[in-house]
Amino acid sequence: MKIATQTRSIAAALVLTLVGCAAGGGNGGAQTHLSATQCQDLTALRNNAPATHQRNMSELAALQQAGYNPELRFDPYYPASLERAQRKVDLWYQTECPQARSG
């Protein structure tokens, strides 16, 4: 009887842990993907500001974080992989950057 109770307790704890992970890890969905600098750089690039090395590297870092790997010599999924990463970064920009919401 004691083993059955422990098994149920462990199973319940496992279920709650998995539900918490599926719901965003318990942080209320507050995870951000873009830094404040990346938001500023992406805003500048979208407003046709002159491209600088810093802005380009910031955009590249965001694309890499979204899953794009520019170091592959032969990417059979190019340009689809780049476009998919761009869509992710665009979504992150719209949801996380205050500049996107105010303008």
PyRosetta script that sets phi, psi and omega in degrees:
from pyrosetta import init, pose_from_sequence

init()
pose = pose_from_sequence("MKIATQTRSIAAALVLTLVGCAAGGGNGGAQTHLSATQCQDLTALRNNAPATHQRNMSELAALQQAGYNPELRFDPYYPASLERAQRKVDLWYQTECPQARSG")
pose.set_psi(1, -40.3)
pose.set_omega(1, -179.3)
pose.set_phi(2, -65.3)
pose.set_psi(2, -37.4)
pose.set_omega(2, 179.5)
pose.set_phi(3, -66.9)
pose.set_psi(3, -40.2)
pose.set_omega(3, 179.2)
pose.set_phi(4, -63.1)
pose.set_psi(4, -39.8)
pose.set_omega(4, 178.7)
pose.set_phi(5, -66.3)
pose.set_psi(5, -42.2)
pose.set_omega(5, 178.5)
pose.set_phi(6, -65.2)
pose.set_psi(6, -39.6)
pose.set_omega(6, 179.5)
pose.set_phi(7, -63.5)
pose.set_psi(7, -43.3)
pose.set_omega(7, 177.7)
pose.set_phi(8, -63.2)
pose.set_psi(8, -40.3)
pose.set_omega(8, 179.4)
pose.set_phi(9, -64.3)
pose.set_psi(9, -43.3)
pose.set_omega(9, 178.8)
pose.set_phi(10, -64.8)
pose.set_psi(10, -43.2)
pose.set_omega(10, 179.4)
pose.set_phi(11, -63.0)
pose.set_psi(11, -41.7)
pose.set_omega(11, 178.6)
pose.set_phi(12, -64.2)
pose.set_psi(12, -42.1)
pose.set_omega(12, 178.6)
pose.set_phi(13, -64.1)
pose.set_psi(13, -39.1)
pose.set_omega(13, 178.7)
pose.set_phi(14, -64.9)
pose.set_psi(14, -44.0)
pose.set_omega(14, 178.9)
pose.set_phi(15, -61.4)
pose.set_psi(15, -44.8)
pose.set_omega(15, 179.4)
pose.set_phi(16, -64.1)
pose.set_psi(16, -37.1)
pose.set_omega(16, 177.5)
pose.set_phi(17, -64.6)
pose.set_psi(17, -45.5)
pose.set_omega(17, 179.7)
pose.set_phi(18, -65.3)
pose.set_psi(18, -38.7)
pose.set_omega(18, 177.1)
pose.set_phi(19, -64.0)
pose.set_psi(19, -41.0)
pose.set_omega(19, 178.1)
pose.set_phi(20, -63.2)
pose.set_psi(20, -39.9)
pose.set_omega(20, 178.1)
pose.set_phi(21, -66.2)
pose.set_psi(21, -42.1)
pose.set_omega(21, -179.4)
pose.set_phi(22, -67.8)
pose.set_psi(22, -27.4)
pose.set_omega(22, -178.3)
pose.set_phi(23, -87.8)
pose.set_psi(23, 7.3)
pose.set_omega(23, 176.6)
pose.set_phi(24, 111.6)
pose.set_psi(24, 15.6)
pose.set_omega(24, 175.5)
pose.set_phi(25, 77.4)
pose.set_psi(25, 12.9)
pose.set_omega(25, 175.9)
pose.set_phi(26, 80.1)
pose.set_psi(26, 6.6)
pose.set_omega(26, 178.9)
pose.set_phi(27, -98.4)
pose.set_psi(27, 13.4)
pose.set_omega(27, 176.6)
pose.set_phi(28, 71.1)
pose.set_psi(28, 19.4)
pose.set_omega(28, -179.8)
pose.set_phi(29, 73.4)
pose.set_psi(29, 19.7)
pose.set_omega(29, -175.5)
pose.set_phi(30, -84.5)
pose.set_psi(30, 7.2)
pose.set_omega(30, -179.6)
pose.set_phi(31, -65.8)
pose.set_psi(31, 133.1)
pose.set_omega(31, 175.5)
pose.set_phi(32, -110.4)
pose.set_psi(32, 146.4)
pose.set_omega(32, -179.8)
pose.set_phi(33, -102.6)
pose.set_psi(33, -29.6)
pose.set_omega(33, -176.5)
pose.set_phi(34, -108.8)
pose.set_psi(34, 138.4)
pose.set_omega(34, 175.9)
pose.set_phi(35, -80.7)
pose.set_psi(35, 169.3)
pose.set_omega(35, 178.1)
pose.set_phi(36, -62.1)
pose.set_psi(36, -38.6)
pose.set_omega(36, 178.5)
pose.set_phi(37, -64.6)
pose.set_psi(37, -42.4)
pose.set_omega(37, 178.0)
pose.set_phi(38, -63.3)
pose.set_psi(38, -39.0)
pose.set_omega(38, 176.8)
pose.set_phi(39, -61.2)
pose.set_psi(39, -45.0)
pose.set_omega(39, 179.3)
pose.set_phi(40, -63.2)
pose.set_psi(40, -44.8)
pose.set_omega(40, -178.7)
pose.set_phi(41, -66.0)
pose.set_psi(41, -42.5)
pose.set_omega(41, 178.6)
pose.set_phi(42, -65.2)
pose.set_psi(42, -37.7)
pose.set_omega(42, 176.8)
pose.set_phi(43, -62.7)
pose.set_psi(43, -44.8)
pose.set_omega(43, 179.9)
pose.set_phi(44, -61.4)
pose.set_psi(44, -44.6)
pose.set_omega(44, 180.0)
pose.set_phi(45, -64.9)
pose.set_psi(45, -37.6)
pose.set_omega(45, 179.7)
pose.set_phi(46, -71.0)
pose.set_psi(46, -23.7)
pose.set_omega(46, 178.5)
pose.set_phi(47, -95.4)
pose.set_psi(47, 18.8)
pose.set_omega(47, 176.7)
pose.set_phi(48, 60.8)
pose.set_psi(48, 31.9)
pose.set_omega(48, 172.5)
pose.set_phi(49, -70.3)
pose.set_psi(49, 155.7)
pose.set_omega(49, 179.4)
pose.set_phi(50, -58.4)
pose.set_psi(50, 135.3)
pose.set_omega(50, 178.2)
pose.set_phi(51, -71.3)
pose.set_psi(51, 134.0)
pose.set_omega(51, 175.1)
pose.set_phi(52, -121.4)
pose.set_psi(52, 165.8)
pose.set_omega(52, 177.8)
pose.set_phi(53, -59.2)
pose.set_psi(53, -42.2)
pose.set_omega(53, -179.5)
pose.set_phi(54, -62.1)
pose.set_psi(54, -44.5)
pose.set_omega(54, -179.8)
pose.set_phi(55, -65.5)
pose.set_psi(55, -41.7)
pose.set_omega(55, 179.4)
pose.set_phi(56, -65.0)
pose.set_psi(56, -41.4)
pose.set_omega(56, 179.3)
pose.set_phi(57, -67.8)
pose.set_psi(57, -34.1)
pose.set_omega(57, 178.0)
pose.set_phi(58, -66.0)
pose.set_psi(58, -44.0)
pose.set_omega(58, 177.6)
pose.set_phi(59, -64.9)
pose.set_psi(59, -41.6)
pose.set_omega(59, 178.4)
pose.set_phi(60, -62.4)
pose.set_psi(60, -40.9)
pose.set_omega(60, 178.2)
pose.set_phi(61, -62.1)
pose.set_psi(61, -40.1)
pose.set_omega(61, 178.5)
pose.set_phi(62, -65.3)
pose.set_psi(62, -41.8)
pose.set_omega(62, 178.6)
pose.set_phi(63, -64.0)
pose.set_psi(63, -39.7)
pose.set_omega(63, 178.0)
pose.set_phi(64, -66.1)
pose.set_psi(64, -38.4)
pose.set_omega(64, 177.8)
pose.set_phi(65, -64.4)
pose.set_psi(65, -28.9)
pose.set_omega(65, 179.4)
pose.set_phi(66, -83.8)
pose.set_psi(66, 0.1)
pose.set_omega(66, 174.1)
pose.set_phi(67, 112.3)
pose.set_psi(67, -2.3)
pose.set_omega(67, 179.8)
pose.set_phi(68, -81.7)
pose.set_psi(68, 136.2)
pose.set_omega(68, 179.2)
pose.set_phi(69, -122.4)
pose.set_psi(69, 97.7)
pose.set_omega(69, -177.8)
pose.set_phi(70, -75.1)
pose.set_psi(70, -7.0)
pose.set_omega(70, -176.3)
pose.set_phi(71, -84.8)
pose.set_psi(71, -6.0)
pose.set_omega(71, 177.9)
pose.set_phi(72, -69.6)
pose.set_psi(72, 128.3)
pose.set_omega(72, 179.8)
pose.set_phi(73, -66.3)
pose.set_psi(73, -43.5)
pose.set_omega(73, 179.3)
pose.set_phi(74, -130.8)
pose.set_psi(74, 108.1)
pose.set_omega(74, 179.0)
pose.set_phi(75, -105.0)
pose.set_psi(75, 106.0)
pose.set_omega(75, -177.8)
pose.set_phi(76, -65.5)
pose.set_psi(76, -12.4)
pose.set_omega(76, -178.2)
pose.set_phi(77, -104.1)
pose.set_psi(77, 7.0)
pose.set_omega(77, 176.4)
pose.set_phi(78, -75.9)
pose.set_psi(78, 135.5)
pose.set_omega(78, 7.4)
pose.set_phi(79, -92.2)
pose.set_psi(79, 2.0)
pose.set_omega(79, -177.6)
pose.set_phi(80, -59.6)
pose.set_psi(80, -38.1)
pose.set_omega(80, -179.6)
pose.set_phi(81, -66.3)
pose.set_psi(81, -38.6)
pose.set_omega(81, 177.5)
pose.set_phi(82, -67.8)
pose.set_psi(82, -43.6)
pose.set_omega(82, -179.8)
pose.set_phi(83, -64.6)
pose.set_psi(83, -37.7)
pose.set_omega(83, 177.5)
pose.set_phi(84, -63.3)
pose.set_psi(84, -43.6)
pose.set_omega(84, 177.8)
pose.set_phi(85, -65.1)
pose.set_psi(85, -38.9)
pose.set_omega(85, 178.3)
pose.set_phi(86, -63.1)
pose.set_psi(86, -39.9)
pose.set_omega(86, 177.8)
pose.set_phi(87, -63.7)
pose.set_psi(87, -40.6)
pose.set_omega(87, 177.6)
pose.set_phi(88, -62.9)
pose.set_psi(88, -46.3)
pose.set_omega(88, -180.0)
pose.set_phi(89, -63.2)
pose.set_psi(89, -39.9)
pose.set_omega(89, 177.0)
pose.set_phi(90, -60.6)
pose.set_psi(90, -43.3)
pose.set_omega(90, 178.0)
pose.set_phi(91, -62.9)
pose.set_psi(91, -46.0)
pose.set_omega(91, 177.8)
pose.set_phi(92, -59.9)
pose.set_psi(92, -42.4)
pose.set_omega(92, -179.5)
pose.set_phi(93, -60.6)
pose.set_psi(93, -46.6)
pose.set_omega(93, -178.5)
pose.set_phi(94, -64.7)
pose.set_psi(94, -33.4)
pose.set_omega(94, -175.6)
pose.set_phi(95, -93.8)
pose.set_psi(95, -24.0)
pose.set_omega(95, -171.9)
pose.set_phi(96, -111.2)
pose.set_psi(96, -20.5)
pose.set_omega(96, -173.8)
pose.set_phi(97, -99.0)
pose.set_psi(97, 119.7)
pose.set_omega(97, -179.4)
pose.set_phi(98, -62.0)
pose.set_psi(98, -27.3)
pose.set_omega(98, 179.6)
pose.set_phi(99, -63.0)
pose.set_psi(99, -34.5)
pose.set_omega(99, -179.0)
pose.set_phi(100, -71.1)
pose.set_psi(100, -35.7)
pose.set_omega(100, -178.2)
pose.set_phi(101, -77.0)
pose.set_psi(101, -30.3)
pose.set_omega(101, -175.9)
pose.set_phi(102, -85.2)
pose.set_psi(102, -19.3)
pose.set_omega(102, -175.0)
pose.set_phi(103, -109.4)
pose.dump_pdb("model.pdb")
